[in-house]
Amino acid sequence: MKIFFENQVALVTGAASGIGLATAKAFAQAGAAVALADVNKDGARAAADEIVAAGYKAIGMGCNVADLEQVEAMVKETVFAFGRLDLAFNNAGIQNALAETADATPEDFDRVNSVNLRGVWACMKHELIQMRQQGSGAIVNCSSLGGLVGGAQRGTYHAAKHGVLGLTKSAALEYATRGIRVNAVCPGLIWTPMVQQMADSGQKGELDAMVEGIPMHRHGRPDEIADAVLWLCSSAASYVTGQSISVDGGLIMR
């Protein structure tokens, strides 16, 4: 099934690489004008330039989603450039420093949650202000397999990703009768720069063991998450809200 988003505007955070970049490109190829935001401003702008060079509409901007004022400016810049906001993928996220709960630092807890949980809340807040005015919109938040299960030494990350699902369900209830749908996607082990960084930091053995436990016996690809996000944003999912879809090669079944 081909999905089209002509005359619609999409916003993607964490869009300079990995899942965010793949999703921004997919939105553009489906006809949407796309705003790419990332704490790496140069990376977001370079990615947007690449999309424009391919014949699509895009802008790139810097945004630290942990900063509420920057998030507000990001949404306003998107609306200023394209006139509205129809679709949003709140994807920006970071990993925690591996530590047992008793040894985790409050600084790391605050750092991770400021991006992975508060950042999603901040993005939804300002996206919903705009969508509420329009009376329409679709938001997808990026949770994780870690939003559905626990993980030793990853409690800080998993706590934030569980929280994303709570935010998603609550907002979905608030706006269900107002033309706005809010869902979440839960990626499994997807080969992204973040996973590459984990492998390079001495976690390759753990990652290999995870692959062995995946029924499909492989990493996922960023474009496979993008496909799920576009479906959730499309009219094909018009009766779907408050849901979390696992895209994990079957890992959550175990």
PLY file of the C-alpha trace (Angstrom):
ply
format ascii 1.0
element vertex 254
property float x
property float y
property float z
element edge 253
property int vertex1
property int vertex2
end_header
0.00 0.00 0.00
1.40 3.35 -1.03
1.07 6.16 1.53
0.83 9.77 0.40
1.16 13.01 2.37
0.78 15.68 -0.31
0.14 19.18 1.08
1.01 18.01 4.59
3.84 19.08 6.86
5.93 16.72 9.01
8.33 17.46 11.84
11.00 14.93 12.89
13.34 15.29 15.86
16.64 13.47 16.10
16.59 13.75 12.32
20.28 14.11 11.50
20.92 10.36 11.43
19.54 6.89 12.05
15.81 6.34 12.46
15.01 10.05 12.40
16.79 10.64 9.11
15.23 7.57 7.50
11.78 8.75 8.59
12.32 12.31 7.40
13.33 11.01 3.97
10.32 8.69 3.87
7.95 11.55 4.70
9.50 13.66 1.94
9.29 10.85 -0.61
5.61 10.45 0.33
4.97 14.08 -0.54
5.22 15.91 2.79
7.21 19.04 3.45
9.59 18.08 6.24
11.24 19.97 9.08
14.31 18.12 10.37
15.46 19.03 13.88
18.45 17.76 15.81
20.77 18.89 18.57
23.35 18.55 15.76
22.22 21.63 13.83
24.77 21.21 11.04
23.75 17.58 10.59
20.07 18.47 10.40
20.71 21.19 7.85
22.93 18.95 5.75
20.26 16.24 5.77
17.61 18.78 4.77
19.83 20.05 1.96
20.17 16.48 0.69
16.38 16.07 0.68
15.90 19.39 -1.14
18.55 18.40 -3.70
16.49 15.28 -4.41
13.53 17.49 -5.34
11.55 17.59 -2.09
10.65 20.30 0.44
12.63 20.40 3.68
14.28 22.64 6.23
16.82 21.76 8.88
17.30 23.34 12.28
19.04 22.84 15.57
16.99 21.92 18.63
17.82 20.48 22.03
14.48 18.95 23.02
15.46 19.23 26.69
15.09 23.02 26.30
11.42 24.05 26.25
12.13 27.39 24.58
14.06 25.70 21.78
11.19 23.25 21.26
8.67 26.09 21.05
10.90 27.85 18.51
11.26 24.62 16.51
7.50 24.25 16.09
7.07 27.94 15.29
9.83 27.79 12.67
8.16 24.78 11.07
4.80 26.55 10.89
6.43 29.78 9.65
8.17 27.87 6.84
5.28 25.67 5.72
2.10 27.18 7.18
0.92 24.30 9.37
1.91 21.10 11.16
0.16 17.83 10.34
2.58 15.07 11.36
5.23 14.74 14.04
7.71 12.02 14.96
9.27 12.69 18.35
12.34 10.56 17.95
15.25 12.31 19.70
16.80 10.15 22.39
20.01 9.25 24.20
21.37 6.24 26.07
22.11 6.04 29.79
25.48 5.23 31.34
25.31 1.55 32.22
24.90 1.15 35.96
22.95 -0.87 38.48
20.15 1.11 40.07
22.07 1.50 43.33
25.05 2.93 41.45
23.29 5.16 38.89
23.95 8.85 39.40
21.24 11.49 39.72
23.09 13.50 37.07
22.75 10.72 34.52
19.12 10.10 35.49
18.31 13.77 34.92
20.32 13.90 31.68
18.55 10.94 30.13
15.08 11.87 31.28
15.48 15.49 30.17
15.74 14.24 26.59
13.94 10.90 26.47
10.90 11.80 28.57
10.69 15.52 29.22
11.80 16.15 25.64
8.92 14.09 24.27
6.52 15.91 26.60
7.87 19.30 25.47
7.54 18.38 21.79
4.01 17.07 22.23
3.03 20.16 24.21
3.92 22.57 21.41
2.89 20.29 18.55
-0.51 19.84 20.17
-0.97 23.58 20.64
-0.64 23.97 16.87
-2.64 20.86 15.96
-5.41 21.81 18.38
-5.79 25.11 16.54
-6.01 23.25 13.24
-8.31 20.53 14.56
-6.20 17.77 13.07
-2.86 16.01 13.31
-0.99 12.80 14.00
1.88 12.32 16.43
4.14 9.30 16.84
6.47 9.13 19.83
9.55 6.94 19.77
9.56 4.67 22.79
11.56 1.46 22.60
11.56 -2.21 23.37
12.87 -0.71 26.61
9.47 0.87 27.11
7.90 -2.58 27.40
10.42 -4.65 29.36
13.11 -4.13 31.97
16.83 -4.11 31.39
19.65 -4.69 33.85
21.89 -1.62 34.21
19.50 0.32 31.93
16.85 1.33 34.44
17.23 5.04 33.75
16.69 4.57 30.01
13.87 2.06 30.44
12.09 4.26 32.98
12.05 7.14 30.48
10.85 4.95 27.63
8.07 3.48 29.80
7.09 7.06 30.59
6.80 7.88 26.89
4.04 5.27 26.60
2.17 6.84 29.51
2.38 10.27 27.88
1.22 8.78 24.59
-1.85 7.10 26.05
-2.85 10.14 28.10
-2.58 12.57 25.19
-4.43 10.13 22.92
-7.35 10.15 25.36
-7.36 13.94 25.57
-7.52 14.51 21.82
-9.39 11.45 20.54
-12.50 13.49 19.71
-10.59 16.46 18.32
-9.07 15.03 15.17
-5.64 14.33 16.64
-4.17 10.85 17.03
-1.18 10.02 19.23
0.65 6.70 19.02
4.08 5.26 19.77
6.54 3.00 18.03
8.80 0.65 20.00
11.91 -0.20 18.00
13.88 -3.27 18.89
17.56 -3.61 18.02
17.92 -1.30 15.02
21.32 -0.70 13.48
21.82 3.03 13.99
24.75 5.25 14.99
23.58 4.83 18.61
23.86 1.04 18.38
27.21 1.38 16.61
28.36 3.53 19.53
27.22 0.84 21.97
29.20 -1.76 20.02
32.28 0.45 19.98
32.02 1.04 23.75
32.46 -2.63 24.62
28.86 -3.84 24.40
29.28 -5.84 21.18
28.98 -9.17 22.99
25.72 -8.11 24.57
24.41 -6.90 21.22
25.36 -10.17 19.53
23.52 -12.09 22.26
20.46 -9.92 21.66
20.54 -10.75 17.95
20.61 -14.45 18.81
17.46 -13.94 20.84
15.59 -12.21 18.03
13.34 -14.69 16.16
14.37 -13.12 12.83
18.07 -13.36 13.85
19.04 -9.94 12.54
19.18 -6.27 13.37
16.35 -4.08 12.17
16.88 -1.25 9.69
15.95 2.41 10.23
13.66 2.34 7.19
11.63 -0.44 8.82
10.82 1.91 11.70
10.07 4.70 9.24
7.51 2.47 7.51
5.69 1.94 10.81
5.74 5.65 11.63
4.33 6.62 8.25
1.55 4.06 8.56
0.60 5.33 12.03
0.48 8.89 10.65
-1.55 7.96 7.59
-5.28 7.69 6.94
-4.78 3.91 6.84
-4.47 4.13 10.64
-7.36 6.57 11.09
-8.96 4.41 13.83
-5.71 3.82 15.71
-4.74 5.97 18.70
-3.02 5.45 22.03
-1.21 2.37 20.75
2.40 1.22 20.91
3.62 -0.88 18.00
6.70 -3.06 18.47
9.00 -3.29 15.45
11.53 -5.74 16.81
11.80 -8.87 14.69
9.55 -10.69 17.13
11.76 -10.22 20.20
8.94 -9.07 22.52
7.14 -12.41 21.96
9.70 -14.23 24.10
0 1
1 2
2 3
3 4
4 5
5 6
6 7
7 8
8 9
9 10
10 11
11 12
12 13
13 14
14 15
15 16
16 17
17 18
18 19
19 20
20 21
21 22
22 23
23 24
24 25
25 26
26 27
27 28
28 29
29 30
30 31
31 32
32 33
33 34
34 35
35 36
36 37
37 38
38 39
39 40
40 41
41 42
42 43
43 44
44 45
45 46
46 47
47 48
48 49
49 50
50 51
51 52
52 53
53 54
54 55
55 56
56 57
57 58
58 59
59 60
60 61
61 62
62 63
63 64
64 65
65 66
66 67
67 68
68 69
69 70
70 71
71 72
72 73
73 74
74 75
75 76
76 77
77 78
78 79
79 80
80 81
81 82
82 83
83 84
84 85
85 86
86 87
87 88
88 89
89 90
90 91
91 92
92 93
93 94
94 95
95 96
96 97
97 98
98 99
99 100
100 101
101 102
102 103
103 104
104 105
105 106
106 107
107 108
108 109
109 110
110 111
111 112
112 113
113 114
114 115
115 116
116 117
117 118
118 119
119 120
120 121
121 122
122 123
123 124
124 125
125 126
126 127
127 128
128 129
129 130
130 131
131 132
132 133
133 134
134 135
135 136
136 137
137 138
138 139
139 140
140 141
141 142
142 143
143 144
144 145
145 146
146 147
147 148
148 149
149 150
150 151
151 152
152 153
153 154
154 155
155 156
156 157
157 158
158 159
159 160
160 161
161 162
162 163
163 164
164 165
165 166
166 167
167 168
168 169
169 170
170 171
171 172
172 173
173 174
174 175
175 176
176 177
177 178
178 179
179 180
180 181
181 182
182 183
183 184
184 185
185 186
186 187
187 188
188 189
189 190
190 191
191 192
192 193
193 194
194 195
195 196
196 197
197 198
198 199
199 200
200 201
201 202
202 203
203 204
204 205
205 206
206 207
207 208
208 209
209 210
210 211
211 212
212 213
213 214
214 215
215 216
216 217
217 218
218 219
219 220
220 221
221 222
222 223
223 224
224 225
225 226
226 227
227 228
228 229
229 230
230 231
231 232
232 233
233 234
234 235
235 236
236 237
237 238
238 239
239 240
240 241
241 242
242 243
243 244
244 245
245 246
246 247
247 248
248 249
249 250
250 251
251 252
252 253
